[in-house]
Amino acid sequence: MATARETQAPRRRPTALGWAIGLPFRIAAVVGVSMLTSIAVEWTGIYAGWWAQPGAMHARGVLIHELGWIDTEFTRSLLFSQPVEVASQLVTGVYDAVFVGSGLAPWFEHHAGRGGAAQAIATYGQAAINVSLVVLIRVFILTLTVPLFALAAFVGVVDGLVRRDLRRFGAGRESAFIYHRAKRLTGPVFIVGWIAYLSVPWSVHPNLFLVPSAALFGLLLSVTVGSFKKYL
């Protein structure tokens, strides 16, 4: 009788084309989870009184600070000639098309100071809008830092290839355990870094998240490539 291991269908690995097609959906899922998490944290902070600013002013302050990071830290980019103007147009366009066009923003502003349940709904709604724009700005900042992660990946791959060649021509031992563990950690570390940066409820300097994430991403790539099979 065949055992369960023998009868189990082999696991198919995704092809490069399938991975490329699914990448936008994975990014959208990460952004969606981060946005829902940020809104939940912001609403909890309003309800529990965590923020020094009343109502939706905390989220608005974070939005202003995030726009300030682009104005001071990302004045030049390899992807956009004028990142500050592009960010302003992006925020304005999304706000007008999604929140003003749907009537949500005008309704929230109209009921913001009327008291009762309508004011509470307006407060939480305005906070959700501001948080959504904060996440949008941070996604734009992540887009601006794509060259940083590409450089970290390039350095990690080159360093890993050098160490792999040294191991091939020397007496180094091959470790499939290290290779598989480092390969499995590369994607989660990348995703967790994104979610943490997009979801944090305070305005923080992007480099506090992005530089360590890029460095760890390059290190894991170096370990993965360096511990790859000695003989192909």
One Martini backbone bead per residue (centre of mass of N, CA, C, O) as a GRO file, in nm:
protein
  232
    1MET     BB    1   0.096   0.036   0.023
    2ALA     BB    2   0.071   0.359  -0.013
    3THR     BB    3   0.184   0.629   0.109
    4ALA     BB    4   0.129   0.954   0.177
    5ARG     BB    5   0.397   1.057   0.051
    6GLU     BB    6   0.360   0.906  -0.229
    7THR     BB    7   0.059   1.028  -0.296
    8GLN     BB    8   0.160   1.299  -0.294
    9ALA     BB    9   0.166   1.575  -0.458
   10PRO     BB   10   0.370   1.762  -0.613
   11ARG     BB   11   0.523   2.061  -0.572
   12ARG     BB   12   0.474   2.353  -0.739
   13ARG     BB   13   0.668   2.582  -0.888
   14PRO     BB   14   0.692   2.894  -0.965
   15THR     BB   15   0.730   3.082  -1.218
   16ALA     BB   16   0.851   3.371  -1.339
   17LEU     BB   17   0.583   3.460  -1.466
   18GLY     BB   18   0.399   3.404  -1.223
   19TRP     BB   19   0.550   3.592  -1.029
   20ALA     BB   20   0.512   3.855  -1.196
   21ILE     BB   21   0.200   3.850  -1.200
   22GLY     BB   22   0.169   3.831  -0.871
   23LEU     BB   23   0.312   4.088  -0.761
   24PRO     BB   24   0.088   4.312  -0.762
   25PHE     BB   25  -0.097   4.154  -0.564
   26ARG     BB   26   0.099   4.149  -0.327
   27ILE     BB   27   0.130   4.452  -0.296
   28ALA     BB   28  -0.172   4.512  -0.255
   29ALA     BB   29  -0.197   4.340   0.002
   30VAL     BB   30   0.007   4.492   0.175
   31VAL     BB   31  -0.131   4.768   0.157
   32GLY     BB   32  -0.408   4.681   0.267
   33VAL     BB   33  -0.314   4.577   0.543
   34SER     BB   34  -0.175   4.839   0.632
   35MET     BB   35  -0.424   5.022   0.618
   36LEU     BB   36  -0.605   4.868   0.817
   37THR     BB   37  -0.407   4.880   1.053
   38SER     BB   38  -0.384   5.188   1.072
   39ILE     BB   39  -0.682   5.247   1.122
   40ALA     BB   40  -0.714   5.075   1.377
   41VAL     BB   41  -0.501   5.225   1.545
   42GLU     BB   42  -0.621   5.508   1.522
   43TRP     BB   43  -0.899   5.444   1.646
   44THR     BB   44  -0.791   5.339   1.913
   45GLY     BB   45  -0.648   5.605   1.994
   46ILE     BB   46  -0.903   5.777   2.002
   47TYR     BB   47  -1.064   5.609   2.209
   48ALA     BB   48  -0.812   5.590   2.430
   49GLY     BB   49  -0.625   5.853   2.425
   50TRP     BB   50  -0.322   5.855   2.291
   51TRP     BB   51  -0.351   6.131   2.171
   52ALA     BB   52  -0.286   6.470   2.190
   53GLN     BB   53  -0.470   6.503   1.965
   54PRO     BB   54  -0.774   6.568   1.853
   55GLY     BB   55  -0.910   6.338   1.686
   56ALA     BB   56  -0.792   6.382   1.347
   57MET     BB   57  -0.517   6.545   1.401
   58HIS     BB   58  -0.304   6.327   1.414
   59ALA     BB   59  -0.323   6.226   1.119
   60ARG     BB   60  -0.268   6.504   0.994
   61GLY     BB   61   0.015   6.542   1.113
   62VAL     BB   62   0.141   6.295   0.976
   63LEU     BB   63   0.089   6.389   0.687
   64ILE     BB   64   0.262   6.646   0.699
   65HIS     BB   65   0.528   6.503   0.772
   66GLU     BB   66   0.545   6.318   0.521
   67LEU     BB   67   0.561   6.553   0.320
   68GLY     BB   68   0.822   6.668   0.446
   69TRP     BB   69   1.015   6.439   0.370
   70ILE     BB   70   1.000   6.489   0.066
   71ASP     BB   71   1.087   6.794   0.074
   72THR     BB   72   1.382   6.719   0.225
   73GLU     BB   73   1.480   6.401   0.128
   74PHE     BB   74   1.326   6.391  -0.190
   75THR     BB   75   1.430   6.600  -0.425
   76ARG     BB   76   1.575   6.346  -0.552
   77SER     BB   77   1.550   6.116  -0.841
   78LEU     BB   78   1.562   5.837  -1.061
   79LEU     BB   79   1.236   5.837  -1.131
   80PHE     BB   80   1.204   6.152  -1.060
   81SER     BB   81   1.247   6.487  -1.118
   82GLN     BB   82   0.975   6.575  -0.923
   83PRO     BB   83   0.870   6.443  -0.634
   84VAL     BB   84   0.705   6.665  -0.494
   85GLU     BB   85   0.497   6.717  -0.720
   86VAL     BB   86   0.400   6.425  -0.749
   87ALA     BB   87   0.296   6.390  -0.459
   88SER     BB   88   0.089   6.621  -0.462
   89GLN     BB   89  -0.076   6.518  -0.704
   90LEU     BB   90  -0.148   6.243  -0.584
   91VAL     BB   91  -0.301   6.334  -0.332
   92THR     BB   92  -0.503   6.523  -0.470
   93GLY     BB   93  -0.623   6.320  -0.673
   94VAL     BB   94  -0.723   6.106  -0.469
   95TYR     BB   95  -0.895   6.291  -0.293
   96ASP     BB   96  -1.087   6.393  -0.519
   97ALA     BB   97  -1.173   6.116  -0.649
   98VAL     BB   98  -1.253   5.951  -0.383
   99PHE     BB   99  -1.358   6.152  -0.145
  100VAL     BB  100  -1.500   6.385  -0.297
  101GLY     BB  101  -1.652   6.229  -0.525
  102SER     BB  102  -1.816   6.047  -0.305
  103GLY     BB  103  -1.884   6.257  -0.043
  104LEU     BB  104  -1.726   6.207   0.224
  105ALA     BB  105  -1.567   6.463   0.295
  106PRO     BB  106  -1.804   6.667   0.304
  107TRP     BB  107  -1.965   6.519   0.523
  108PHE     BB  108  -1.751   6.526   0.746
  109GLU     BB  109  -1.721   6.837   0.754
  110HIS     BB  110  -2.023   6.902   0.816
  111HIS     BB  111  -2.022   6.696   1.092
  112ALA     BB  112  -1.781   6.769   1.289
  113GLY     BB  113  -1.956   7.007   1.484
  114ARG     BB  114  -2.260   6.865   1.574
  115GLY     BB  115  -2.263   6.619   1.722
  116GLY     BB  116  -2.279   6.315   1.816
  117ALA     BB  117  -2.276   6.059   1.594
  118ALA     BB  118  -2.190   6.228   1.348
  119GLN     BB  119  -1.922   6.329   1.469
  120ALA     BB  120  -1.792   6.055   1.520
  121ILE     BB  121  -1.796   5.961   1.227
  122ALA     BB  122  -1.633   6.201   1.116
  123THR     BB  123  -1.376   6.157   1.278
  124TYR     BB  124  -1.312   5.866   1.179
  125GLY     BB  125  -1.322   5.934   0.879
  126GLN     BB  126  -1.094   6.145   0.869
  127ALA     BB  127  -0.880   5.956   0.980
  128ALA     BB  128  -0.895   5.750   0.747
  129ILE     BB  129  -0.812   5.943   0.525
  130ASN     BB  130  -0.537   6.029   0.638
  131VAL     BB  131  -0.418   5.744   0.655
  132SER     BB  132  -0.441   5.676   0.357
  133LEU     BB  133  -0.247   5.906   0.267
  134VAL     BB  134  -0.004   5.809   0.425
  135VAL     BB  135   0.027   5.539   0.281
  136LEU     BB  136   0.061   5.663   0.001
  137ILE     BB  137   0.321   5.818   0.064
  138ARG     BB  138   0.488   5.565   0.151
  139VAL     BB  139   0.469   5.425  -0.120
  140PHE     BB  140   0.619   5.647  -0.270
  141ILE     BB  141   0.881   5.622  -0.106
  142LEU     BB  142   0.933   5.328  -0.183
  143THR     BB  143   0.962   5.389  -0.483
  144LEU     BB  144   1.214   5.577  -0.447
  145THR     BB  145   1.379   5.314  -0.303
  146VAL     BB  146   1.438   5.099  -0.522
  147PRO     BB  147   1.746   5.150  -0.579
  148LEU     BB  148   1.838   5.059  -0.298
  149PHE     BB  149   1.744   4.759  -0.323
  150ALA     BB  150   1.899   4.703  -0.584
  151LEU     BB  151   2.179   4.754  -0.463
  152ALA     BB  152   2.159   4.546  -0.235
  153ALA     BB  153   2.117   4.305  -0.424
  154PHE     BB  154   2.378   4.332  -0.587
  155VAL     BB  155   2.577   4.310  -0.352
  156GLY     BB  156   2.475   4.038  -0.243
  157VAL     BB  157   2.527   3.868  -0.499
  158VAL     BB  158   2.827   3.927  -0.534
  159ASP     BB  159   2.918   3.830  -0.256
  160GLY     BB  160   2.803   3.543  -0.284
  161LEU     BB  161   2.968   3.457  -0.534
  162VAL     BB  162   3.244   3.489  -0.407
  163ARG     BB  163   3.202   3.288  -0.170
  164ARG     BB  164   3.130   3.047  -0.350
  165ASP     BB  165   3.401   3.029  -0.502
  166LEU     BB  166   3.574   2.990  -0.250
  167ARG     BB  167   3.428   2.722  -0.173
  168ARG     BB  168   3.481   2.560  -0.431
  169PHE     BB  169   3.815   2.606  -0.426
  170GLY     BB  170   3.799   2.492  -0.150
  171ALA     BB  171   3.702   2.354   0.184
  172GLY     BB  172   3.414   2.406   0.174
  173ARG     BB  173   3.091   2.364   0.290
  174GLU     BB  174   2.778   2.243   0.226
  175SER     BB  175   2.453   2.419   0.304
  176ALA     BB  176   2.119   2.360   0.287
  177PHE     BB  177   2.006   2.489   0.541
  178ILE     BB  178   2.097   2.782   0.494
  179TYR     BB  179   1.974   2.823   0.217
  180HIS     BB  180   1.669   2.770   0.284
  181ARG     BB  181   1.641   2.975   0.516
  182ALA     BB  182   1.728   3.231   0.362
  183LYS     BB  183   1.520   3.208   0.131
  184ARG     BB  184   1.262   3.219   0.320
  185LEU     BB  185   1.338   3.511   0.454
  186THR     BB  186   1.343   3.722   0.230
  187GLY     BB  187   1.043   3.785   0.185
  188PRO     BB  188   0.936   3.838   0.479
  189VAL     BB  189   1.128   4.071   0.544
  190PHE     BB  190   1.029   4.255   0.322
  191ILE     BB  191   0.727   4.262   0.410
  192VAL     BB  192   0.756   4.345   0.709
  193GLY     BB  193   0.895   4.615   0.653
  194TRP     BB  194   0.661   4.739   0.500
  195ILE     BB  195   0.434   4.709   0.712
  196ALA     BB  196   0.574   4.867   0.937
  197TYR     BB  197   0.602   5.135   0.780
  198LEU     BB  198   0.294   5.169   0.692
  199SER     BB  199   0.168   5.129   1.009
  200VAL     BB  200   0.287   5.342   1.159
  201PRO     BB  201   0.142   5.605   1.374
  202TRP     BB  202   0.404   5.765   1.304
  203SER     BB  203   0.642   6.000   1.230
  204VAL     BB  204   0.913   5.876   1.042
  205HIS     BB  205   1.205   5.816   0.929
  206PRO     BB  206   1.264   5.624   0.658
  207ASN     BB  207   1.558   5.518   0.734
  208LEU     BB  208   1.477   5.349   0.990
  209PHE     BB  209   1.358   5.122   0.784
  210LEU     BB  210   1.502   5.104   0.497
  211VAL     BB  211   1.800   5.052   0.557
  212PRO     BB  212   1.774   4.789   0.725
  213SER     BB  213   1.609   4.635   0.511
  214ALA     BB  214   1.820   4.649   0.284
  215ALA     BB  215   2.051   4.516   0.440
  216LEU     BB  216   1.902   4.249   0.505
  217PHE     BB  217   1.837   4.175   0.214
  218GLY     BB  218   2.134   4.158   0.117
  219LEU     BB  219   2.227   3.946   0.325
  220LEU     BB  220   2.035   3.716   0.241
  221LEU     BB  221   2.133   3.701  -0.050
  222SER     BB  222   2.425   3.633   0.019
  223VAL     BB  223   2.364   3.370   0.171
  224THR     BB  224   2.209   3.227  -0.054
  225VAL     BB  225   2.429   3.238  -0.276
  226GLY     BB  226   2.674   3.132  -0.099
  227SER     BB  227   2.496   2.847  -0.028
  228PHE     BB  228   2.496   2.729  -0.281
  229LYS     BB  229   2.573   2.508  -0.486
  230LYS     BB  230   2.880   2.394  -0.566
  231TYR     BB  231   2.743   2.195  -0.774
  232LEU     BB  232   2.568   2.180  -1.103
   0.00000   0.00000   0.00000
